[in-house]
Amino acid sequence: MSLEHLRGHWLTSIVLRTDLEPSEAVVVLSSEGASVTLRLAGIVHARADIGTPDGDFVDQAVVRELPQDGPWPVDAYHLLHHHNNRSVLQWLTVTGPSEVEIVAEELRVE
């Protein structure tokens, strides 16, 4: 899934809910008058290095599929211990001054 159109947006909100079943992360990226919500369910890994509480410019937003069976990309090897052997996983990375990395069973763009 391509998220190239989100370059230039602002990372305005990240909410991680571990009290839900399945767990959920909601990432909101905004631009002038519009916002995009990335909703991830079944979280197996989440990491956020937030530079400023006011939001940061998005240089790149990428989602890659990590297969249930077969080899993972070399740059995802640091995530192998999160592999659940049940499903394909979605690996979201948002980079800019802040960095967000989330691995989940499902991803929806709203």
LOKE-32813 format. One line per field, with one value per residue: residue number from 1; residue in one letter; x, y, z of N, C-alpha, C in turn. Coordinates in nm, 3 decimals. Example, Ala and Ser with C-alpha at 12.3 -4.5 7.8 and 13.67 -1.06 7.14 Angstrom:
BEGIN
i	(1|2)
aa	(a|s)
nX	(1.319|1.285)
nY	(-0.569|-0.225)
nZ	(0.780|0.708)
caX	(1.230|1.367)
caY	(-0.450|-0.106)
caZ	(0.780|0.714)
cX	(1.320|1.290)
cY	(-0.330|0.003)
cZ	(0.780|0.787)
//
This chain:
BEGIN
i	(1|2|3|4|5|6|7|8|9|10|11|12|13|14|15|16|17|18|19|20|21|22|23|24|25|26|27|28|29|30|31|32|33|34|35|36|37|38|39|40|41|42|43|44|45|46|47|48|49|50|51|52|53|54|55|56|57|58|59|60|61|62|63|64|65|66|67|68|69|70|71|72|73|74|75|76|77|78|79|80|81|82|83|84|85|86|87|88|89|90|91|92|93|94|95|96|97|98|99|100|101|102|103|104|105|106|107|108|109|110)
aa	(m|s|l|e|h|l|r|g|h|w|l|t|s|i|v|l|r|t|d|l|e|p|s|e|a|v|v|v|l|s|s|e|g|a|s|v|t|l|r|l|a|g|i|v|h|a|r|a|d|i|g|t|p|d|g|d|f|v|d|q|a|v|v|r|e|l|p|q|d|g|p|w|p|v|d|a|y|h|l|l|h|h|h|n|n|r|s|v|l|q|w|l|t|v|t|g|p|s|e|v|e|i|v|a|e|e|l|r|v|e)
nX	(0.085|0.065|0.175|0.269|0.148|0.119|0.343|0.474|0.259|0.151|0.245|0.016|-0.116|-0.096|-0.235|-0.235|-0.395|-0.405|-0.588|-0.794|-0.941|-0.891|-0.572|-0.509|-0.386|-0.392|-0.306|-0.276|-0.243|-0.206|-0.289|-0.324|-0.642|-0.724|-0.724|-0.569|-0.636|-0.466|-0.538|-0.456|-0.478|-0.449|-0.186|0.156|0.399|0.520|0.670|0.771|0.935|0.914|0.956|0.850|0.572|0.384|0.350|0.502|0.665|0.611|0.836|0.839|0.608|0.551|0.420|0.467|0.425|0.469|0.545|0.355|0.463|0.782|1.069|1.153|1.202|1.540|1.582|1.388|1.459|1.514|1.269|1.183|1.142|0.892|0.719|0.418|0.335|0.076|-0.047|-0.021|0.170|0.147|0.371|0.428|0.597|0.673|0.850|1.046|1.130|1.035|0.994|0.802|0.713|0.521|0.396|0.146|-0.149|-0.352|-0.428|-0.589|-0.673|-0.813)
nY	(-0.117|0.214|0.509|0.743|0.986|1.111|1.247|1.547|1.605|1.668|1.510|1.466|1.333|1.049|0.763|0.499|0.208|-0.028|-0.148|-0.247|-0.518|-0.649|-0.489|-0.141|0.114|0.453|0.677|1.007|1.211|1.532|1.791|2.104|2.176|1.908|1.568|1.251|0.933|0.670|0.356|0.101|-0.240|-0.507|-0.489|-0.564|-0.454|-0.135|0.178|0.502|0.798|1.098|1.427|1.686|1.813|1.950|1.845|1.710|1.754|1.533|1.339|1.094|0.830|0.496|0.177|-0.163|-0.504|-0.778|-1.105|-1.400|-1.651|-1.744|-1.544|-1.242|-0.891|-0.771|-0.530|-0.550|-0.733|-0.674|-0.689|-0.950|-1.105|-1.031|-1.159|-1.325|-1.567|-1.622|-1.458|-1.239|-0.947|-0.591|-0.334|-0.027|0.273|0.598|0.877|1.163|1.457|1.338|0.989|0.704|0.371|0.097|-0.227|-0.437|-0.647|-0.564|-0.291|0.010|0.279|0.586)
nZ	(0.000|-0.090|0.063|-0.019|-0.083|0.159|0.230|0.349|0.508|0.849|1.148|1.378|1.583|1.795|1.918|2.137|2.223|2.453|2.607|2.463|2.276|1.973|2.046|1.966|1.747|1.663|1.424|1.331|1.054|0.930|0.695|0.524|0.596|0.574|0.691|0.754|0.875|1.016|1.104|1.309|1.400|1.637|1.755|1.758|1.798|1.889|1.851|1.926|1.863|1.954|1.855|1.908|2.092|1.943|1.693|1.399|1.084|0.810|0.650|0.523|0.480|0.514|0.441|0.480|0.391|0.597|0.557|0.650|0.616|0.491|0.386|0.561|0.485|0.486|0.627|0.819|1.004|1.273|1.384|1.392|1.625|1.700|1.539|1.481|1.375|1.296|1.114|0.826|0.868|0.909|0.853|0.959|0.902|0.992|0.913|0.985|1.153|1.386|1.469|1.394|1.446|1.381|1.416|1.308|1.292|1.122|0.900|0.834|0.623|0.668)
caX	(0.000|0.146|0.136|0.352|0.071|0.120|0.463|0.438|0.158|0.202|0.211|-0.054|-0.169|-0.076|-0.304|-0.215|-0.491|-0.377|-0.701|-0.891|-0.910|-0.745|-0.513|-0.527|-0.311|-0.451|-0.208|-0.342|-0.156|-0.290|-0.237|-0.417|-0.783|-0.756|-0.645|-0.575|-0.622|-0.414|-0.590|-0.392|-0.536|-0.366|-0.051|0.257|0.515|0.500|0.780|0.756|1.035|0.845|1.043|0.781|0.431|0.299|0.343|0.621|0.655|0.632|0.921|0.803|0.520|0.561|0.368|0.513|0.368|0.564|0.473|0.335|0.562|0.882|1.166|1.122|1.307|1.657|1.568|1.287|1.510|1.504|1.132|1.149|1.093|0.750|0.643|0.319|0.310|-0.067|-0.100|0.063|0.175|0.166|0.479|0.415|0.699|0.654|0.975|1.061|1.201|0.989|0.986|0.701|0.720|0.417|0.370|0.013|-0.214|-0.440|-0.411|-0.691|-0.650|-0.945)
caY	(0.000|0.335|0.624|0.853|1.111|1.170|1.329|1.687|1.619|1.684|1.407|1.545|1.255|0.904|0.707|0.355|0.152|-0.167|-0.200|-0.301|-0.649|-0.641|-0.358|-0.051|0.240|0.548|0.780|1.109|1.299|1.642|1.896|2.217|2.146|1.766|1.478|1.109|0.851|0.534|0.279|-0.030|-0.328|-0.623|-0.435|-0.654|-0.370|0.008|0.262|0.639|0.894|1.221|1.542|1.801|1.782|2.024|1.776|1.720|1.737|1.395|1.323|0.971|0.734|0.372|0.054|-0.282|-0.628|-0.878|-1.230|-1.500|-1.754|-1.695|-1.450|-1.100|-0.803|-0.757|-0.417|-0.581|-0.839|-0.634|-0.712|-1.091|-1.162|-0.993|-1.238|-1.402|-1.694|-1.639|-1.376|-1.139|-0.827|-0.464|-0.260|0.115|0.364|0.741|0.943|1.308|1.482|1.231|0.858|0.613|0.238|0.013|-0.353|-0.479|-0.747|-0.497|-0.147|0.077|0.422|0.653)
caZ	(0.000|-0.100|0.145|-0.070|-0.081|0.294|0.248|0.364|0.613|0.984|1.244|1.480|1.695|1.804|2.035|2.148|2.318|2.485|2.684|2.369|2.219|1.975|2.074|1.851|1.739|1.569|1.389|1.249|0.978|0.882|0.608|0.520|0.582|0.558|0.774|0.721|0.995|0.998|1.218|1.313|1.502|1.666|1.765|1.814|1.828|1.867|1.898|1.881|1.908|1.922|1.874|1.963|2.115|1.850|1.566|1.316|0.940|0.767|0.531|0.455|0.545|0.435|0.501|0.408|0.439|0.644|0.530|0.755|0.585|0.397|0.442|0.582|0.431|0.573|0.718|0.921|1.092|1.414|1.427|1.381|1.752|1.714|1.442|1.557|1.305|1.272|1.005|0.763|0.951|0.841|0.917|0.929|0.951|0.961|0.948|0.975|1.279|1.475|1.404|1.445|1.387|1.439|1.347|1.349|1.207|1.026|0.881|0.752|0.601|0.666)
cX	(0.090|0.089|0.216|0.280|0.070|0.247|0.420|0.325|0.230|0.155|0.148|-0.102|-0.132|-0.144|-0.287|-0.307|-0.461|-0.490|-0.810|-0.847|-0.968|-0.698|-0.517|-0.435|-0.379|-0.349|-0.279|-0.236|-0.244|-0.214|-0.341|-0.560|-0.820|-0.672|-0.668|-0.552|-0.574|-0.453|-0.532|-0.451|-0.450|-0.219|0.043|0.385|0.479|0.618|0.758|0.864|0.984|0.933|0.975|0.634|0.336|0.283|0.468|0.587|0.686|0.716|0.879|0.710|0.517|0.495|0.414|0.451|0.480|0.494|0.461|0.439|0.663|0.968|1.110|1.232|1.419|1.639|1.458|1.336|1.501|1.365|1.094|1.095|0.947|0.660|0.546|0.284|0.163|-0.114|0.011|0.060|0.199|0.267|0.472|0.534|0.665|0.783|0.970|1.149|1.161|0.987|0.884|0.716|0.615|0.402|0.238|-0.042|-0.298|-0.407|-0.523|-0.653|-0.785|-0.928)
cY	(0.124|0.447|0.747|0.987|1.180|1.249|1.474|1.711|1.643|1.567|1.478|1.464|1.108|0.858|0.556|0.303|0.004|-0.231|-0.258|-0.440|-0.655|-0.499|-0.273|0.069|0.325|0.660|0.877|1.198|1.405|1.731|2.006|2.171|2.000|1.684|1.335|1.033|0.713|0.457|0.138|-0.112|-0.452|-0.586|-0.541|-0.577|-0.225|0.083|0.402|0.725|1.030|1.341|1.659|1.767|1.853|1.957|1.803|1.694|1.592|1.396|1.201|0.889|0.610|0.260|-0.062|-0.405|-0.723|-1.013|-1.322|-1.610|-1.694|-1.587|-1.309|-1.016|-0.786|-0.643|-0.436|-0.688|-0.802|-0.657|-0.860|-1.151|-1.121|-1.074|-1.330|-1.537|-1.721|-1.568|-1.294|-1.017|-0.704|-0.382|-0.115|0.190|0.505|0.809|1.091|1.343|1.381|1.101|0.772|0.481|0.152|-0.111|-0.406|-0.582|-0.683|-0.347|-0.097|0.223|0.487|0.801)
cZ	(0.000|-0.012|0.103|-0.064|0.056|0.323|0.253|0.462|0.747|1.070|1.363|1.600|1.681|1.932|2.030|2.258|2.340|2.566|2.594|2.323|2.079|2.005|1.948|1.863|1.634|1.549|1.296|1.187|0.914|0.786|0.606|0.494|0.569|0.655|0.727|0.851|0.954|1.122|1.209|1.426|1.517|1.673|1.826|1.848|1.800|1.927|1.841|1.946|1.864|1.957|1.942|1.984|2.019|1.715|1.484|1.170|0.903|0.640|0.452|0.542|0.456|0.513|0.413|0.474|0.478|0.637|0.651|0.740|0.488|0.458|0.457|0.519|0.534|0.672|0.823|1.018|1.240|1.471|1.433|1.512|1.780|1.621|1.518|1.494|1.278|1.147|0.941|0.854|0.864|0.921|0.871|0.986|0.901|1.006|0.914|1.092|1.387|1.396|1.474|1.372|1.457|1.351|1.401|1.251|1.097|1.019|0.790|0.741|0.586|0.636)
//
